[in-house]
């Protein structure tokens, strides 16, 4: 559980109440959980020769994208940016970004709502393409993410990595973004400006470029703004506030650019930070947290209030556990499962029973008063388990070398 961390994953099944988690212990055994996680794949293990780099996670990502798009209508303002999923193993998809909080990992492009951080679409960066493609890398990913938008009135916002004159001229949606002054076809504005001053230039396609001076020079491009100016309040050196002229395009950019950062922040609050050599498992964990964040956003809108994220996340986890219990054919009893660590008992001796690889139990003498009681429970427990499993009326054969326990069960007597 991302909000209930323990030193080791096996500690969830510990015999110590202060360390274990009863919800998890009652839902699945430790061995069964470890077996499922070791065999967790979203595509056949044998990867075809012509398969893409995202073969093992492709279907899962498509499922998320389809669900995210169907559950919420496109908002009027959205931002596009990259997100890093932490991964330090060996993979051709791993990227190194020294200026990011997560410096090594899998890069994913996201398109999110500016206000809530709801994720509408995503795309994993697979590295340099072999063939020569048209446009820059940023242009291609913006066009790919914008292709799934169903609302024609969406305004897109992105940073200088994506913004080019060609993209702003040809994109079919209102768009704006910061821009590098040395990009191709960007107007040259060489004048030195004072704080608060701005210069506008417009090309034949109607794209407007603005250079604004505050602490540093800022260059922006837009296909949906004019040269209108407004004011902003900024704190000065000694805490006083002052007003400065500011282009409307700058205020719009500052207001709607933080959607991806908000989504990244919320999905990283209770991140499932489990070690794995498989990069696609790390992407799977992050995708599940993004789904939880989107659920929280929709829940807040339906109830017209914004609860804390943690209670919603706990409710999601507990409802999934209960649903898993209801759908499974085998119902775990109170004593089902195996002790997580036999070394925690007094001397390691005891009695147990075994049905198959997944159905077995060990009663340690540290749990019972003596060895005789462990033998009695080891004889009774498989019978209880078969009855609870709806095999009532069937013949049950129990092989045991404890004559004393068998005689005690065959001749029950109550004494005080």
Beta strands, then each sheet from edge to edge (+ up, - down):
strand 1: 77-86
strand 2: 94-96
strand 3: 104-113
strand 4: 119-124
strand 5: 155-158
strand 6: 174-178
strand 7: 198-202
strand 8: 208-213
strand 9: 217-222
strand 10: 229-235
strand 11: 241-247
strand 12: 350-354
strand 13: 360-364
sheet 1: 2+ 3- 1+ 5+ 6+ 9- 8+ 7-
sheet 2: 2+ 3- 4+
sheet 3: 10+ 11-
sheet 4: 12+ 13-
end
